[in-house]
């Protein structure tokens, strides 16, 4: 199941950061923007 959420770069919500960490801990993959492209975290 795909999920989409935005994390504010200056005032990130702890709940959303924890959600991303949980996805990674369960073996999931996250995609996030960098200064020139998108990156994949696993």
TORKOL-4160 file (C-alpha; in steps of 0.2 Angstrom, whole numbers, padded with zeros to 4 digits, m for minus):
42
<pt num="1" X="0000" Y="0000" Z="0000"/>
<pt num="2" X="0007" Y="0017" Z="m0005"/>
<pt num="3" X="0006" Y="0032" Z="0007"/>
<pt num="4" X="0010" Y="0050" Z="0003"/>
<pt num="5" X="0014" Y="0063" Z="0016"/>
<pt num="6" X="0023" Y="0080" Z="0016"/>
<pt num="7" X="0035" Y="0084" Z="0030"/>
<pt num="8" X="0039" Y="0103" Z="0032"/>
<pt num="9" X="0058" Y="0106" Z="0030"/>
<pt num="10" X="0059" Y="0120" Z="0043"/>
<pt num="11" X="0046" Y="0113" Z="0056"/>
<pt num="12" X="0045" Y="0094" Z="0053"/>
<pt num="13" X="0031" Y="0085" Z="0063"/>
<pt num="14" X="0038" Y="0072" Z="0074"/>
<pt num="15" X="0023" Y="0061" Z="0071"/>
<pt num="16" X="0027" Y="0060" Z="0052"/>
<pt num="17" X="0045" Y="0057" Z="0055"/>
<pt num="18" X="0041" Y="0043" Z="0067"/>
<pt num="19" X="0029" Y="0036" Z="0053"/>
<pt num="20" X="0044" Y="0036" Z="0040"/>
<pt num="21" X="0055" Y="0028" Z="0053"/>
<pt num="22" X="0042" Y="0014" Z="0056"/>
<pt num="23" X="0040" Y="0011" Z="0037"/>
<pt num="24" X="0059" Y="0009" Z="0036"/>
<pt num="25" X="0060" Y="m0003" Z="0051"/>
<pt num="26" X="0046" Y="m0014" Z="0044"/>
<pt num="27" X="0057" Y="m0016" Z="0028"/>
<pt num="28" X="0048" Y="m0003" Z="0018"/>
<pt num="29" X="0055" Y="0010" Z="0006"/>
<pt num="30" X="0053" Y="0029" Z="0006"/>
<pt num="31" X="0056" Y="0041" Z="m0008"/>
<pt num="32" X="0061" Y="0059" Z="m0004"/>
<pt num="33" X="0067" Y="0074" Z="m0013"/>
<pt num="34" X="0085" Y="0081" Z="m0014"/>
<pt num="35" X="0092" Y="0097" Z="m0021"/>
<pt num="36" X="0093" Y="0089" Z="m0039"/>
<pt num="37" X="0082" Y="0073" Z="m0039"/>
<pt num="38" X="0073" Y="0061" Z="m0029"/>
<pt num="39" X="0081" Y="0048" Z="m0018"/>
<pt num="40" X="0076" Y="0031" Z="m0012"/>
<pt num="41" X="0078" Y="0026" Z="0006"/>
<pt num="42" X="0077" Y="0008" Z="0012"/>
